[in-house]
Amino acid sequence: MRLGIVYKEFVKQIEGTAETSSSTIVIDQIVYDTRKIVSADNSAFFALEGEFRDGHDFIENAYKKGIRLFVVSRKIDQINFPKAHFIHVANSLNALQKLASFHRSQFSYPVVAITGSAGKTTVKEWLYHLLSPSLRVVRSPKSYNSQLGVALSLLELHADCDLALIEVGISKPGEMQRLKEIVKPTIGVLTSFGRAHEENFKSTEDHLQEKLELFTHTQKTFFPNSILLDANQLKAIHGVAIKPEAFKKELALVPFQDQVGQTNALLAIALAKLFLEDSKHLKNTIPTLPQLALRMETFEGINGNMIINDTYNLDLDALTHSLEYQMRVAGERNRVVIIGLDEDNYFRKKEVENVVKGFAPDQVVIIKNNENIKQRFENSVILIKGTRKADMQRFARQFRLKNHKTFVEIDLSAVRHNMTVFKQQMAPKTKLLAMVKAQSYGSGVEKMAAFLEQQGVNYLGVAYADEGVELRKQGIKLPILVMNAEEDGFEDCINYELEPAIYSLQQLDQFIKELIFQGQIDYPVHLKLDTGMKRLGFELSDIPRVCEIIKSQPEIKIKSVYSHLADADNRRDKRFTQHQIQKFNQATHVLNQQLNYHFDRHIQNSEGIANYPDAQFEMVRLGIGMYGISSNPMVQLKLQPVMKWFSSISQVKTLAKGESVGYNRTFIAEKEMKIAIVPVGYADGFRRSLGNGKGGVVIHSTFCPTVGRVCMDMIMVDVTKLHAKEGDKVEIIGTKQTIQKFADAMNTIPYEVMTSISKRVHRVYLED
């Protein structure tokens, strides 16, 4: 990004109010996240107000990093920032969009706007692949398609370019009109139309019309002929339906023969032919369309390293995005960048080094033609990138901690989306405590806690002190509530600044004694009340005695008072939950009268947030809802699945009639059949009760039931009807077999499924 806009023009275009109009500042860069600040020179910081974070809270941090120009929508005490310039606007995001619109208007080359329910990023990236290097193309980074992402993408436009590819996404009514005004697309692409975000629109027709709004002033709009538009819609967008039969020769060259891949390739090819005259170039590049890693993949590596595997291409925009991501997740850990260049691209070594140098990693390794890496790395965050021919996937596999074919994918972008769904049901000032107990529901507590801290949650909740200790050792700074604080863990609580839940008079007395021994005063604790769950917690009759102790002991201070709803998912009969809320109100009212300071109150879990919006108090606790699971069908419709579980076939065998399978010969083949052996068993969390057809997996989109008993480390499944072979992907939990279906087969709930997946199963984290 190099805007080159003078201060006076900058203020004018964002419609801001400034204390001075005579500054000689030239603005080249826009920043909104202090974790991404590489150079503060000629940069303007936009204080954006998001679902979980308010950019105004990070002005001090940005100032310390050298930022001197701020766009704000709140009054700021400028005495703390003597060298800063503040420009006041009504809404920081709107101001940023106005700037993007102005910047877009400076360029006359075509802008292609790509939207749709799915496939936007794939079509954009494949089109970029087909057009380069014949044309100089600027495009949206990764999947930057939100109200913020589109603005940032447009600000990347520059004069040394022939074409722009801008990805556009919406989630609710009214958004597309705003985006259309700032993108001003020349050519449109509608990739698909499905049910994503449909719940936010009055009807399917309204949803489709909102997407088509983007294209009302385009010269042409391309879409697959599987999308049915009426004559008026076609006329309004200058629609061109793309038919597969018109591109038979080109589609035959596409390396992906699945229907989705063919449709995405069809659109990319049709657009490429619009802009390219050289058919020979397309003939050579279509077979090289890459398998896209549309999300950053991170996993635990050997020697205490964290590996960021982003190896599908090495254009400089993608490299910059990856380096920003590495800097954001690394925290205080060393950053190592490993880049692979093949023979044909080694001449780019200098320009790659210049980009990397700007992010000041601790170590940079550039390898040529698959040479081996001799260096040893420890406790570092390692970014691995490279050209496709350099085969950097091989290096990524070498750094993986475990080579177990069975692995769990955790989609952090889905976690962020789900948190936003619940946040939208909360009052603006309600705090959010994110539960990360039981290894964060099986997703990996250290990685998940670090991610949640980045998202701006207010509190973390763990079950036991040792879980909190591990988080502190990993550098987590957020307040941590320990819900089952035991006497043996009191010392750790104090040493690692963990805040225990106090639920009995005996426990309260023991913790006060430990505080006295360690010379602590005003130590934050949380009172747990039993309002009907009949687990841990003070009874209401205990409140007077609790108040006496608290007022007489300066060692402790109540940070919050909470209880737990026992029946929050019961939407048919709300009487018990309402009774619990009433009792909680009564108890906290007494505590409030007795104590002369403020404390937070919280009783809602994920189901409570969804079903009892009037009982949020000062804080709520979000747990299983973060992972895309809710018993409320309207909420469930908005959530995205977070956890997927995969493996691969180890071997395929043919059984003759009468042959048996597995321990105790509980399955006998009634006819000749094929079975596949999959390396997952009850030691991994695939419960033994799922044997003999009670459970199964999905291979080639087909459900394959188990045959024989589930072993400790493997299962056997029926693949008679499939062309299955060794190495084929196996879905245990995913889009075809959801976690709810898998839990139903186990006669349990998704909670137990998630927390039962063994730690030996490798976790891979994905994030946009």
C-alpha positions, 0 to 999 in steps of 0.5 A, a space after each residue: 500500500 502506497 497511497 501518497 495522499 497529502 494531509 489536507 486531501 486526506 481529511 477532506 476525503 474522510 469527511 473529518 474534523 482536524 485541529 490543524 489543516 496545515 500539516 505537511 504529512 503525506 499518508 502512504 499506509 493505513 493501519 488498524 491493528 497494532 499487531 501489524 504495524 511494521 513501519 509507522 512512517 507516513 501511516 494513519 491509524 484508524 480506531 475501528 470499533 469491532 464486536 470484541 475490540 475497540 481500536 480507541 483502546 489501542 491508541 497508546 500502543 500505536 503511539 508507542 510504535 511511532 504512529 502520529 496520525 489517528 482517525 477517531 470517533 471518540 473524544 481522546 485525552 490528547 495530553 498523553 499524545 503531544 506529537 499526535 494529530 487526531 482527526 475526528 469522524 462520525 464512524 471510523 469504518 465509514 471514513 475508511 470506506 470513503 477513503 477507499 472509494 476516493 482511492 478507487 476513483 483514481 484508476 481507470 483500469 477494469 475492476 472485477 468484483 467477485 461475489 457469491 455464497 461460495 467459491 469467491 476466493 478460489 475463482 479470484 485466485 485461479 483467475 489471477 493465476 491464469 492472467 499472470 504474468 501476461 497482465 499486471 493484476 492486483 487482488 484482494 488478499 486471501 478472503 478480504 471480502 467484508 466491509 473492512 476487507 473490501 476497503 483495505 483491498 481497494 487501498 492496494 490499487 496502484 498505477 502500475 497495474 492493468 486489472 484489479 480483482 476484488 472479492 466482495 461478501 455480505 451477511 445482512 441486508 443493506 451491506 451490498 449497496 455500500 460496497 457497490 458504491 466504493 468498488 464501482 465494478 467494471 465486470 461482475 462475477 457471481 460464483 454461486 448462490 446458496 444458503 450462507 447467511 440466508 437466515 438474515 434475509 426475509 426470503 431467498 429472493 431478497 437474499 439473491 437480490 442483495 447480491 445482484 445489487 453489486 452488479 447494477 452498473 457493470 458492463 457484464 456480469 458472468 455467472 454459471 448457468 446453474 443459477 437461474 435468473 429472470 429476464 429483469 434480473 439479467 437485464 439489470 446486471 447485463 448478465 452472461 450465463 456461462 455454459 460448460 459446453 462452450 468451454 469443453 476443451 479448456 475444462 478438459 485441461 483442469 486438474 480438478 474434475 469434481 463439480 465444484 472445481 469445474 464450476 469455479 474453473 469455468 468462471 475463471 477461464 471465461 473471465 481470462 478469455 475476456 482479458 487475454 488474446 493468447 489462447 496458447 498461454 491459457 492452454 499452458 496455464 490451465 493444467 497448472 491451476 493450484 490446489 489452494 490453501 485458502 486458509 493459513 494452516 498452523 500446527 505443532 512442530 518438533 522442538 517446541 516450534 509452531 509451524 505456519 504452512 502456507 506453501 501454495 504460492 509465493 506472490 509478494 502480496 500473499 507473502 506480505 499477508 503471511 508475514 503479518 499473520 506470523 507477526 500477529 501469532 508469534 507474540 514474543 517467540 522467535 520468528 523464522 521464515 523459510 522460503 523455497 524457490 525453484 530454478 525458474 524463480 530464483 531470480 526473485 530472491 532479492 525482491 523476496 528478501 526485501 519484503 521479508 526484511 521489512 518484518 524483521 524476523 529473527 532468521 530467514 532461510 531461502 532454499 533453492 531446488 529442494 535443498 536440505 535445511 541444515 539449521 536447527 530451530 527451537 521454540 520458534 514460530 516458523 513460516 514456510 512458503 515457496 513456489 509450487 515447484 519448490 515442493 515446500 509441503 515436503 519441508 512442512 511435513 518434516 517439521 510436523 511433530 507427529 506423523 499420525 495419519 489421523 488428525 483434527 482440523 480446528 477452524 479458528 475463523 469459524 470460532 471467530 464467526 460463532 463468537 460474533 453470532 453470540 456477541 450480536 445477541 449481547 448488550 454492547 457492554 456485556 463482558 465475555 468469559 470464554 471457557 477453555 476447560 478440558 483442553 478447550 473442549 478438545 481443541 487444544 487449550 494453549 492455541 485456543 486461549 492465545 487466539 481468544 486473547 487476540 480476539 479481545 475476550 474479557 476472561 478465560 475460564 478453566 476447570 483446574 489450577 494446573 490448566 491455568 498454570 499452563 496458560 500462564 507459562 504460554 504467555 497468556 495475560 488475560 484474567 483466568 477464572 478457575 472454576 474447581 479450585 482445590 486446596 492443593 492448587 491454591 498456591 499455584 493460583 496465587 503464584 500465577 495470578 489465577 482467580 479461584 471460584 469459591 463455593 463453600 465456607 470451608 474452602 473460603 477459610 482455607 484460601 484466606 489462610 493461604 493468602 495470609 501465609 503469602 501476605 496477600 490482600 485484595 486478592 480477586 475471587 469469584 463466588 459460586 452460588 447454587 441456584 438449582 444445579 445442585 453441584 458446587 456452590 453456596 446456598 442462599 442461606 449461606 450468604 449472610 455468613 459469607 458477607 461477614 467473612 468477606 467484610 472482615 477479611 482484607 485478604 480477598 475481594 469479590 471480582 464476580 458472583 456467578 451461578 450455573 443454569 441447569 435447564 437453559 436449553 429447555 425452550 418449552 418450559 422456562 419456569 425452572 430457569 426463570 426461577 434460578 435467575 430470580 434466586 440469583 437476583 435475590 442473592 446478588 442483591 443481598 451481596 450488593 447491599 452488604 459489600 461497598 464495591 462493584 462486582 460482576 454477575 454472570 449466570 448465562 452459558 451458551 444456551 442461556 445467551 441464546 434463550 434468555 437475552 434479558 439475563 445477561 447481567 455484566 458478563 456471560 460465559 461462552 463455551 460449546 457455542 463457540 464451536 458451532 453447537 446450539 440446541 436453539 435451531 435459529 442460532 444453530 442455523 447461523 453457526 459454523 462447524 469448528 472441528 473436523 476429524 480426518 484420517 486416511 486408508 492404510 490398506 484395502 482388503 478383499 474378503 471371501 464369503 465366510 471370512 471374519 473380521 477383527 477380535 472375537 470374529 464378531 463379523 462374518 462376511 456373507 458374500 465377497 466384499 472389500 474393507 478398508 483399514 483406517 488408523 483410528 480406534 478407541 484410544 483416539 476417541 472412536 468409541 468401541 461401541 461404534 463397531 459392527 455397523 453402529 458407526 462408520 466414516 465417510 469415504 468418497 462422499 459415501 457412508 461406510 459402516 464399521 465391520 467387526 469390533 473397533 480396535 484400540 488403534 484402528 477400525 475396519 469399514 465396508 468399502 465394497 461399493 467404492 473404488 477405494 485405495 490406500 491413502 484416500 481421505 477419510 472423514 470421521 467428522 465433517 460436512 457429511 457426518 456432522 459432529 451431532 450425527 457422530 454423537 448420536 451414533 455414540 448415544 452421547 452429546 457433542 461435548 463428550 465427543 470433542 473432549 474424548 478425542 485423544 491428545 495423540 491425535 494431531 491438531 491442525 489450526 486453520 485461519 483466514 
